[in-house]
Amino acid sequence: MNIVKATGEKNSKEHTLTLWQREKLVITGIDKVKSANDKGVLIALPNCNLIITGSNLQVNQFDITTGTLEVVGTIDKIDYSQGKSFLTKFFK
């Protein structure tokens, strides 16, 4: 099992990402899910957005009180984005 963990930038609310075999991603410390479909999930963090792209993606669980999100499917890319991005149009 490959587990990758990342923490957020300094001066921001901490968040973590834990990825299992590109098939399951658990994220903590998120503010809200802006958009989700089978090709991508757009997540609001305190100072930026997090964009997950892949195929057959599903939000399995989202707990707004703890800020924990679980995404399953084939995860191809995880990207941080400041402000509006061309990918935000992808989710409309």
C-alpha positions as YAML, in Angstrom:
chain: A
units: angstrom
residues:
- id: 1
  name: MET
  ca: [0.00, 0.00, 0.00]
- id: 2
  name: ASN
  ca: [1.42, 3.38, -1.00]
- id: 3
  name: ILE
  ca: [0.42, 6.21, 1.31]
- id: 4
  name: VAL
  ca: [1.30, 9.80, 0.47]
- id: 5
  name: LYS
  ca: [0.69, 12.57, 2.98]
- id: 6
  name: ALA
  ca: [0.95, 16.30, 2.38]
- id: 7
  name: THR
  ca: [0.26, 19.22, 4.64]
- id: 8
  name: GLY
  ca: [-0.85, 22.72, 3.77]
- id: 9
  name: GLU
  ca: [1.14, 25.91, 3.49]
- id: 10
  name: LYS
  ca: [2.33, 27.92, 6.48]
- id: 11
  name: ASN
  ca: [-0.08, 30.55, 7.81]
- id: 12
  name: SER
  ca: [-3.12, 28.56, 6.72]
- id: 13
  name: LYS
  ca: [-5.43, 26.05, 8.32]
- id: 14
  name: GLU
  ca: [-3.66, 22.72, 8.16]
- id: 15
  name: HIS
  ca: [-4.97, 20.06, 5.84]
- id: 16
  name: THR
  ca: [-3.77, 16.57, 4.95]
- id: 17
  name: LEU
  ca: [-4.06, 14.34, 1.91]
- id: 18
  name: THR
  ca: [-3.75, 10.55, 2.17]
- id: 19
  name: LEU
  ca: [-3.75, 8.60, -1.10]
- id: 20
  name: TRP
  ca: [-4.02, 4.81, -1.39]
- id: 21
  name: GLN
  ca: [-2.91, 3.28, -4.71]
- id: 22
  name: ARG
  ca: [-4.48, 6.15, -6.73]
- id: 23
  name: GLU
  ca: [-7.88, 4.63, -5.86]
- id: 24
  name: LYS
  ca: [-8.86, 6.31, -2.57]
- id: 25
  name: LEU
  ca: [-8.09, 9.81, -1.34]
- id: 26
  name: VAL
  ca: [-8.92, 11.14, 2.12]
- id: 27
  name: ILE
  ca: [-8.55, 14.88, 2.69]
- id: 28
  name: THR
  ca: [-8.91, 16.66, 6.03]
- id: 29
  name: GLY
  ca: [-9.15, 20.37, 6.82]
- id: 30
  name: ILE
  ca: [-11.30, 21.42, 3.87]
- id: 31
  name: ASP
  ca: [-13.85, 24.24, 3.88]
- id: 32
  name: LYS
  ca: [-16.29, 22.93, 1.26]
- id: 33
  name: VAL
  ca: [-16.73, 20.90, -1.91]
- id: 34
  name: LYS
  ca: [-17.41, 23.41, -4.69]
- id: 35
  name: SER
  ca: [-18.16, 20.88, -7.40]
- id: 36
  name: ALA
  ca: [-17.90, 17.15, -8.10]
- id: 37
  name: ASN
  ca: [-18.50, 14.84, -11.02]
- id: 38
  name: ASP
  ca: [-17.06, 11.56, -12.31]
- id: 39
  name: LYS
  ca: [-14.04, 13.36, -13.84]
- id: 40
  name: GLY
  ca: [-13.10, 15.80, -11.10]
- id: 41
  name: VAL
  ca: [-13.63, 17.28, -7.66]
- id: 42
  name: LEU
  ca: [-13.06, 20.96, -6.84]
- id: 43
  name: ILE
  ca: [-12.42, 21.64, -3.15]
- id: 44
  name: ALA
  ca: [-12.13, 24.95, -1.29]
- id: 45
  name: LEU
  ca: [-9.25, 25.20, 1.17]
- id: 46
  name: PRO
  ca: [-8.73, 28.30, 3.34]
- id: 47
  name: ASN
  ca: [-6.27, 30.00, 0.95]
- id: 48
  name: CYS
  ca: [-6.66, 28.14, -2.35]
- id: 49
  name: ASN
  ca: [-8.54, 25.44, -4.24]
- id: 50
  name: LEU
  ca: [-7.62, 21.79, -4.61]
- id: 51
  name: ILE
  ca: [-8.50, 20.11, -7.90]
- id: 52
  name: ILE
  ca: [-8.63, 16.31, -8.17]
- id: 53
  name: THR
  ca: [-9.01, 14.87, -11.66]
- id: 54
  name: GLY
  ca: [-9.40, 11.29, -12.82]
- id: 55
  name: SER
  ca: [-12.07, 8.88, -13.93]
- id: 56
  name: ASN
  ca: [-15.05, 7.23, -12.22]
- id: 57
  name: LEU
  ca: [-14.59, 9.56, -9.25]
- id: 58
  name: GLN
  ca: [-17.17, 9.51, -6.47]
- id: 59
  name: VAL
  ca: [-17.41, 11.44, -3.23]
- id: 60
  name: ASN
  ca: [-17.99, 8.61, -0.76]
- id: 61
  name: GLN
  ca: [-18.13, 10.69, 2.37]
- id: 62
  name: PHE
  ca: [-18.01, 14.36, 3.35]
- id: 63
  name: ASP
  ca: [-18.23, 15.46, 6.97]
- id: 64
  name: ILE
  ca: [-18.66, 19.22, 7.09]
- id: 65
  name: THR
  ca: [-18.11, 19.41, 10.85]
- id: 66
  name: THR
  ca: [-14.65, 17.81, 10.69]
- id: 67
  name: GLY
  ca: [-13.79, 18.94, 7.15]
- id: 68
  name: THR
  ca: [-13.04, 15.37, 6.06]
- id: 69
  name: LEU
  ca: [-13.68, 14.17, 2.50]
- id: 70
  name: GLU
  ca: [-13.23, 10.74, 0.92]
- id: 71
  name: VAL
  ca: [-12.97, 10.36, -2.87]
- id: 72
  name: VAL
  ca: [-12.74, 7.00, -4.66]
- id: 73
  name: GLY
  ca: [-12.06, 6.15, -8.31]
- id: 74
  name: THR
  ca: [-8.98, 6.41, -10.50]
- id: 75
  name: ILE
  ca: [-7.12, 9.52, -9.37]
- id: 76
  name: ASP
  ca: [-4.85, 10.93, -12.08]
- id: 77
  name: LYS
  ca: [-3.91, 14.34, -10.74]
- id: 78
  name: ILE
  ca: [-4.04, 16.46, -7.58]
- id: 79
  name: ASP
  ca: [-3.40, 20.16, -8.14]
- id: 80
  name: TYR
  ca: [-3.45, 23.31, -6.01]
- id: 81
  name: SER
  ca: [-4.90, 26.41, -7.65]
- id: 82
  name: GLN
  ca: [-4.89, 30.06, -6.56]
- id: 83
  name: GLY
  ca: [-7.98, 31.99, -7.66]
- id: 84
  name: LYS
  ca: [-9.91, 31.08, -10.80]
- id: 85
  name: SER
  ca: [-8.41, 28.55, -13.12]
- id: 86
  name: PHE
  ca: [-9.33, 27.22, -16.52]
- id: 87
  name: LEU
  ca: [-10.18, 23.98, -14.72]
- id: 88
  name: THR
  ca: [-12.97, 25.64, -12.74]
- id: 89
  name: LYS
  ca: [-14.84, 26.00, -16.04]
- id: 90
  name: PHE
  ca: [-14.47, 22.23, -16.44]
- id: 91
  name: PHE
  ca: [-16.74, 21.71, -13.43]
- id: 92
  name: LYS
  ca: [-19.60, 24.02, -14.53]
...
